[in-house]
Amino acid sequence: MLQDWADDVNEYLEKIEAENADYPMGTYTKPTTSKDDHSKKKEESAVKPATIPTEKPPVEHQSVSKEEVEKPKKKKKSKISLPVPMPAKDGEPVLPHTDIADKSKRVWIVTTAALPWMTGTAVNPLLRAAYMTTGRTEAGGSVTLMLPWLEREQDRDSVYGKERDFDTQEEQEAFIRRWLSDKAKLPDASKELNIEWYTAWQNKAENSLYSMGDITALISADDVDIMILEEPEHLNWYRAPGEHWTDKFKHVVGIVHTNYFVYASDQPAAFIRAPGMRLLCSWMCRAHCHRLIKLSGTLGRFAPEKELVENVHGVRASFLETGKEVRRRLEEGDGAKTDPVFGAEADPKVYFIGKMLWSKGLLSLMELLKYAEESAGIKVQVDMFGGGPDKDAAEARAKSLNVDLEFKGPIDHGDLDFSHKIFINPSTSEVLTTTTAEALAMGKFAVLPSHPSNDFFAQFSNCLTYTNKEEFVGNLYYALTHSPEPLSDEESFTLSWEAATKRLEAAGSIPVKEAELTAEAMKANEAGIEIS
């Protein structure tokens, strides 16, 4: 019975995706169809003559009863043709209440994690909020970041460690502001950013933090112009009864960070969990957001009439400064050959950084390294940075395979600035990997699987993607024996939070033309629409 239910849900979701196949996801990267493909199609259509029938096909006459002739035909409902959500173009008018670029707006950002937990949903919303403060105070606007406060001491011990130097909200806030000022080099933002808290508990089984009340009840609608929900599905799975975000706030933008469907696929009873999770995520995103931004095309469709794909993440300035210094070293004299870390003749150091979970591709990394050794005689040591529940098991597996992985525990990625040349990230469970962006920003090689989660990174010179183990070996050998290309000014800006904020302003605001087309379509008296 449970298997039947799971099959029914999967069938339903596949049907919905097929029906919505006409919603292309606009990504900030290279087009999937090249100019050559278009020209080739034009040539083929020009060469191939159209077949024109010379005779009409014979018509088969059938007898029709009087009742059938007189029976009125049922009028078929037309389907609404909704506009495809797209980022606002430069200078394009947007609905005023959705204009994120308007510095007079009071913006709130709610997320599911907080520093010192160095996870993407803690770091990226914090940096987004910090960069969005620029120019807002002068214009009368503000930015408020709302974070989970772990009220139970055992949760704080589990998530932040017993060595942490805070035990109150005020002390944790002081820690976050120091990090912004010292690590992120944003002293002004560390003072201007408003920080608020909601009470949360840790769910150890899911390694996630969940609100212990209705977050919307803690926020006055009069204090908010634009609400940004980081992980809107996560924020609403276990929410207490209360007002809908879209009912209380004028414009709600959801940013989807995590592919929970993939995680659910690796859990017990996956045949129930995975399709259920997929459906639940879709419901939460559609119900609680006016606009939905997916960080990459690896995510399925949640609400095609309001979603689009855009990378609205950046990297902090310190990583880009490292990239500029690496560029100087490579371009100075014979640095591309002789630099002790990044030169072609250097003894190269390779690393991985991330959570120690099997779902991050740890076994795939071991198997690829083993194949490189057996097929090409390439044996390298990989330094493994990060903690997680699968760390001990992964370390034991690496030893059994005789793969040289050194597990070194958690570290701030910025501390690896001038120590390693090659970053390997085999994960395909990510939506968009922050560590990959940081590695590229620091001028390192990034060896990655060819996957939608890495589409944004494929445009960078030092990104080496592979589709099979042979290509992995080739890319690894190339990175070991060459120096990285110096990071260009254009690449540096694309990776910055300034550029990411511009992309958010374009993707999160609703163009007037799109709103008019949507309203026109929804007014159709005879139209019918199927909402997944």
C-alpha positions in Angstrom: 0.0 0.0 0.0 2.8 2.4 0.9 4.6 1.6 -2.3 1.4 2.3 -4.3 1.2 5.7 -2.6 4.8 6.5 -3.4 4.3 5.5 -7.0 1.1 7.6 -7.3 2.9 10.7 -5.9 5.9 10.2 -8.3 3.5 9.7 -11.2 1.6 12.9 -10.2 4.9 14.9 -10.0 6.1 13.6 -13.3 2.8 14.6 -14.9 3.1 18.1 -13.4 6.7 18.6 -14.7 5.7 17.4 -18.1 2.8 19.9 -18.2 5.1 22.7 -17.2 7.9 21.9 -19.6 7.3 25.2 -21.4 8.7 27.1 -18.4 12.4 27.4 -19.2 14.6 28.2 -16.2 16.7 31.3 -16.9 20.2 30.7 -15.5 23.0 33.1 -15.1 25.4 31.1 -17.2 26.0 30.0 -20.8 23.0 29.1 -22.9 22.2 25.4 -23.3 21.8 25.9 -27.1 24.8 27.5 -28.8 24.7 29.8 -31.8 26.2 27.0 -33.9 23.2 24.8 -33.0 20.8 27.5 -34.1 22.6 28.1 -37.4 22.8 24.4 -38.0 19.1 24.1 -37.6 18.5 26.9 -40.0 20.8 25.3 -42.6 18.9 22.0 -42.2 15.6 23.7 -42.7 16.9 25.6 -45.7 18.2 22.4 -47.4 15.3 20.1 -46.6 12.4 21.1 -48.9 8.9 21.1 -47.5 6.7 18.2 -48.7 3.5 19.5 -50.2 0.7 17.0 -50.8 -0.6 17.0 -54.4 -3.8 15.2 -53.7 -6.2 15.4 -50.9 -6.4 12.2 -48.7 -9.5 10.2 -49.3 -12.3 10.9 -46.8 -14.0 8.0 -45.1 -17.7 8.6 -44.8 -19.5 7.3 -41.8 -23.1 7.2 -40.9 -24.1 9.6 -38.1 -27.3 9.3 -36.2 -29.8 12.1 -35.8 -29.2 12.2 -32.0 -25.4 12.7 -32.5 -26.0 15.6 -35.0 -28.4 17.4 -32.7 -26.3 16.8 -29.6 -24.7 20.2 -28.6 -20.9 20.2 -28.4 -19.3 20.8 -25.0 -17.2 23.9 -25.1 -13.6 23.1 -24.2 -11.9 25.4 -21.7 -8.8 27.1 -22.9 -5.6 26.9 -20.8 -4.2 30.1 -19.3 -0.9 31.0 -20.9 1.1 32.6 -18.0 4.2 34.6 -18.6 7.5 32.9 -17.8 9.1 34.6 -14.7 12.3 36.4 -15.7 14.8 38.7 -14.0 14.0 42.4 -14.6 16.3 43.9 -17.3 18.3 47.0 -16.6 16.0 50.0 -16.7 12.8 47.8 -16.9 9.9 49.1 -14.7 9.1 46.8 -11.8 6.1 46.9 -9.4 7.1 49.5 -6.8 6.3 47.4 -3.8 8.6 44.6 -5.1 11.5 46.8 -5.9 14.4 45.3 -3.9 16.8 47.9 -5.4 14.9 50.7 -3.7 17.1 51.7 -0.8 14.2 53.3 1.1 12.7 49.8 1.5 12.8 48.0 4.9 14.0 44.5 4.1 13.8 41.5 6.5 15.7 38.3 5.9 14.8 35.2 7.9 17.1 32.1 7.8 17.5 28.7 9.3 21.0 28.8 10.8 23.4 31.2 12.5 27.2 31.7 13.0 29.4 30.2 14.3 27.8 27.3 12.5 29.7 27.7 9.2 27.0 26.3 7.0 25.7 27.9 3.8 22.3 29.0 5.3 24.2 30.8 8.1 27.0 32.5 6.1 25.2 33.5 2.9 22.1 35.2 4.4 24.4 37.0 6.8 26.6 38.3 3.9 23.5 39.1 1.8 22.0 41.2 4.6 25.3 42.9 5.2 25.8 43.9 1.6 22.2 45.1 1.3 22.7 47.6 4.0 24.9 49.7 1.7 23.2 53.1 1.2 19.9 52.2 3.0 20.4 54.2 6.2 20.8 57.4 4.1 17.7 56.6 2.1 15.6 55.8 5.1 15.6 52.1 4.6 17.0 49.2 6.7 17.9 45.6 6.7 17.0 43.2 9.5 18.4 39.6 9.8 16.3 37.2 11.8 18.2 34.1 13.2 17.4 31.0 15.1 18.3 31.2 18.8 18.9 27.7 20.3 17.3 28.0 23.8 18.5 24.6 25.0 22.1 24.4 26.1 22.5 20.8 24.7 21.5 22.1 21.3 24.1 24.9 21.5 26.7 22.4 22.6 25.8 20.1 19.6 25.7 22.8 16.9 28.3 25.3 18.0 30.6 23.2 20.3 31.2 23.5 24.0 34.2 25.8 23.4 32.0 28.6 22.1 32.3 32.0 23.9 28.6 32.8 24.2 25.6 31.6 26.1 23.1 34.5 25.5 21.5 36.1 22.5 23.5 39.3 23.1 26.8 37.4 23.3 26.1 35.5 20.1 25.1 38.7 18.3 28.4 40.3 19.4 30.2 37.3 18.0 28.4 37.6 14.6 29.2 41.4 14.4 32.9 40.8 15.2 33.0 38.1 12.4 31.4 40.6 10.0 33.9 43.3 10.9 37.1 41.2 11.1 36.6 38.2 8.8 34.3 39.6 6.2 35.9 43.1 6.3 32.5 44.8 6.6 32.9 47.1 9.7 30.2 49.5 8.6 27.6 46.8 7.9 28.5 45.1 11.2 27.1 48.2 12.9 24.2 49.1 10.6 22.7 45.6 10.3 19.7 44.9 12.6 19.6 41.4 14.2 16.6 39.7 15.7 16.0 36.2 17.0 13.3 33.5 17.0 13.4 30.5 19.4 14.5 27.2 17.8 15.4 23.6 18.7 17.8 21.2 17.0 16.5 18.1 15.3 19.5 15.8 15.6 18.2 13.2 13.2 17.9 15.8 10.4 20.8 18.0 11.7 18.4 21.0 11.3 17.0 23.8 13.4 13.3 24.4 13.6 11.3 27.3 15.0 9.4 26.6 18.2 6.6 29.1 17.4 5.0 31.2 14.8 7.7 33.5 13.4 5.2 35.8 11.6 3.7 36.7 15.0 7.1 38.1 16.1 7.2 40.6 13.2 5.0 43.6 12.7 3.8 44.0 9.1 4.2 47.8 9.5 8.0 47.3 9.9 8.4 45.3 6.7 8.4 46.3 3.0 10.0 43.2 1.6 10.4 39.8 3.3 13.1 37.4 2.1 12.8 33.8 3.3 16.0 31.8 3.1 14.8 28.2 2.7 11.0 28.9 2.7 10.2 25.2 2.7 12.4 24.5 5.7 10.9 27.5 7.6 7.4 26.3 7.1 7.5 22.5 7.5 6.8 22.5 11.2 5.5 26.1 11.6 3.0 26.8 14.4 -0.5 28.0 13.2 -0.5 31.6 12.3 -0.8 34.1 9.4 0.5 33.2 6.0 3.6 35.1 5.0 2.0 36.2 1.8 -1.1 37.5 3.6 0.8 39.5 6.2 3.7 40.9 4.1 3.4 42.8 0.8 6.2 41.0 -1.1 7.7 37.7 0.0 10.8 36.3 -1.9 11.8 32.8 -1.2 15.4 31.6 -1.9 15.7 27.8 -2.2 19.2 26.6 -1.0 18.9 22.8 -0.5 17.9 19.8 -2.5 15.9 18.0 0.2 14.6 15.5 -2.2 18.1 14.1 -2.7 18.7 13.9 1.0 15.3 12.1 1.5 16.3 9.6 -1.1 19.2 8.5 1.0 17.2 8.1 4.2 15.3 5.0 5.5 11.9 4.4 3.8 13.1 6.7 0.9 10.3 5.4 -1.3 7.9 7.2 1.0 10.1 10.1 2.2 11.4 11.3 -1.1 8.2 11.8 -3.1 6.5 13.1 0.0 9.3 15.6 0.6 9.2 16.7 -3.0 5.5 17.4 -2.8 5.7 19.1 0.6 8.5 21.4 -0.6 6.4 22.4 -3.6 3.4 23.2 -1.4 5.4 25.3 1.1 7.1 27.3 -1.6 3.9 28.0 -3.5 1.9 28.8 -0.4 4.3 31.2 1.3 6.1 33.1 -1.5 5.2 35.7 -4.2 8.5 35.1 -5.9 10.7 32.0 -5.8 14.4 32.0 -6.6 16.2 28.7 -7.1 20.0 28.8 -6.9 20.5 26.3 -9.8 18.7 24.2 -12.2 19.3 21.0 -10.2 16.1 21.6 -8.3 12.8 20.4 -9.6 9.8 22.6 -10.2 8.0 24.0 -7.2 5.7 26.8 -8.6 6.5 27.4 -12.3 4.3 30.5 -12.4 6.4 32.3 -9.8 9.9 30.7 -9.9 13.1 31.3 -11.8 16.7 30.2 -11.5 19.4 32.6 -10.5 22.6 32.4 -8.5 22.1 35.2 -5.9 25.1 34.2 -3.8 28.5 35.8 -3.8 31.8 35.4 -1.9 33.2 37.7 0.7 35.8 40.2 -0.3 38.7 38.4 1.5 38.5 35.5 -1.0 38.6 37.9 -4.0 41.6 39.7 -2.4 43.4 36.3 -2.3 42.6 35.8 -6.0 44.1 39.1 -6.8 47.3 38.3 -4.9 47.5 34.9 -6.6 47.1 36.7 -10.0 50.0 39.1 -9.1 52.2 36.1 -8.1 51.5 34.2 -11.4 51.9 37.3 -13.6 55.1 38.4 -11.9 58.2 37.2 -13.7 58.2 33.4 -14.1 55.6 32.9 -11.4 53.3 30.7 -13.6 56.1 28.1 -13.6 58.0 28.6 -10.3 55.4 29.8 -7.7 55.8 27.4 -4.8 52.1 26.7 -4.5 50.4 27.7 -7.8 53.2 27.2 -10.3 53.2 24.5 -12.9 56.4 23.0 -11.3 55.2 23.3 -7.7 54.5 20.2 -5.6 50.7 20.6 -5.8 48.4 20.3 -2.8 44.8 19.0 -3.2 41.9 19.4 -0.8 38.2 19.0 -0.2 36.2 21.1 2.2 32.6 20.5 3.3 30.4 18.4 5.6 31.5 14.9 6.1 28.4 13.2 4.7 28.2 10.3 2.2 25.7 12.4 0.3 28.5 14.9 -0.5 30.2 12.4 -2.8 32.9 11.1 -0.4 32.7 7.5 -1.8 32.8 8.8 -5.3 35.9 10.8 -4.5 37.6 7.7 -3.2 36.7 5.7 -6.2 37.9 8.4 -8.6 41.2 8.7 -6.8 41.6 4.9 -6.9 40.9 4.8 -10.6 43.5 7.6 -11.2 46.1 5.6 -9.4 45.3 2.3 -11.1 44.8 3.7 -14.7 47.3 6.5 -14.9 49.7 6.0 -11.9 48.5 9.3 -10.4 48.6 9.0 -6.6 47.8 12.2 -4.6 47.1 13.0 -1.0 43.8 14.9 -0.5 43.4 17.0 2.7 39.8 16.6 3.9 38.5 19.6 5.9 35.2 19.5 7.7 33.2 17.7 10.3 30.0 15.6 10.2 28.4 12.3 11.2 30.0 10.2 8.5 33.6 11.4 9.2 34.8 8.3 11.0 33.1 5.9 8.6 34.6 7.7 5.6 38.1 7.6 7.2 37.8 3.9 7.7 36.6 3.4 4.2 39.5 5.4 2.8 42.0 3.2 4.7 40.3 0.0 3.4 40.6 1.3 -0.2 44.2 2.5 0.4 43.3 6.0 -0.7 45.4 8.8 0.8 42.8 11.0 2.5 43.9 13.1 5.5 40.9 14.1 7.7 41.8 17.3 9.4 38.5 18.6 10.9 36.6 21.9 10.3 38.4 25.1 9.2 37.5 28.5 7.7 38.0 28.2 4.0 39.8 31.5 3.9 42.6 30.0 6.0 43.5 27.8 3.0 44.2 30.9 0.8 47.9 30.2 -0.2 48.3 26.6 0.9 46.5 24.5 -1.8 46.2 24.7 -5.6 43.5 22.2 -6.4 40.0 21.9 -5.0 38.0 18.8 -5.7 34.2 18.6 -5.0 32.6 15.4 -6.2 29.1 16.2 -4.8 26.0 16.2 -7.0 23.6 16.6 -4.1 24.1 20.3 -3.8 22.0 23.1 -5.2 25.0 25.5 -5.4 28.2 24.9 -3.6 29.6 28.0 -1.7 33.0 26.4 -1.3 33.4 26.0 -5.1 32.7 29.7 -5.6 35.2 30.5 -2.8 37.9 28.3 -4.3 37.5 29.9 -7.8 37.6 33.3 -6.2 40.9 32.5 -4.5 42.4 31.6 -7.9 42.5 27.8 -7.4 41.6 25.0 -9.8 38.1 23.5 -9.1 37.6 19.9 -10.4 33.9 19.3 -10.5 31.4 16.8 -12.0 29.4 18.2 -15.0 26.0 18.8 -13.2 23.3 21.5 -13.1 24.5 22.5 -9.7 27.9 23.5 -11.3 26.5 25.2 -14.4 27.2 28.7 -13.0 30.8 27.8 -12.4 31.4 26.4 -15.9 32.0 29.9 -17.2 35.2 30.3 -15.2 38.7 29.6 -16.6 39.8 27.4 -13.7 36.7 25.2 -13.5 37.5 21.7 -14.9 34.3 19.6 -15.2 34.2 15.9 -15.9 31.4 13.6 -17.1 33.2 10.3 -16.4 36.2 8.9 -14.6 38.5 9.2 -17.6 37.8 12.9 -17.8 38.3 13.2 -14.1 41.8 11.7 -14.4 42.6 14.0 -17.4 41.4 17.1 -15.5 43.3 16.1 -12.3 46.5 15.6 -14.3 46.1 18.9 -16.1 45.6 20.7 -12.7 48.6 19.0 -11.2 50.9 20.0 -14.1 49.7 23.5 -14.9 49.2 26.8 -13.1 45.7 28.3 -12.8 44.7 31.1 -15.1 44.9 34.4 -13.3 41.4 35.5 -12.2 40.2 38.3 -14.5 38.4 41.4 -13.3 35.2 40.3 -14.9 35.3 36.9 -13.2 36.1 38.5 -9.9 33.1 40.8 -10.1 30.8 38.0 -11.2 31.7 36.1 -8.0 31.3 39.2 -5.7 28.4 40.0 -3.4 28.0 43.3 -5.2 27.1 41.3 -8.4 25.0 38.8 -6.4 23.0 41.6 -4.9 22.3 43.0 -8.4 21.1 39.6 -9.5 18.9 39.4 -6.5 17.4 42.8 -7.2 16.6 41.7 -10.8 15.3 38.3 -10.0 13.3 39.1 -6.8 11.5 42.2 -8.2 8.5 41.6 -10.5 8.5 43.5 -13.8 5.4 45.5 -14.6 5.0 43.8 -18.0 5.0 40.3 -16.4 2.5 41.4 -13.8 0.2 42.8 -16.5 0.4 39.7 -18.6 -0.4 37.5 -15.5 -3.4 39.7 -14.6 -4.6 39.6 -18.2 -4.4 35.8 -18.3 -6.1 35.3 -14.9 -9.1 37.5 -16.0 -10.0 35.1 -18.8 -13.6 34.1 -18.0 -13.5 30.7 -19.8 -9.9 29.8 -19.0 -8.9 27.0 -16.8 -5.6 26.4 -15.1 -4.1 23.4 -13.4 -1.9 24.3 -10.4 0.6 21.7 -9.3 
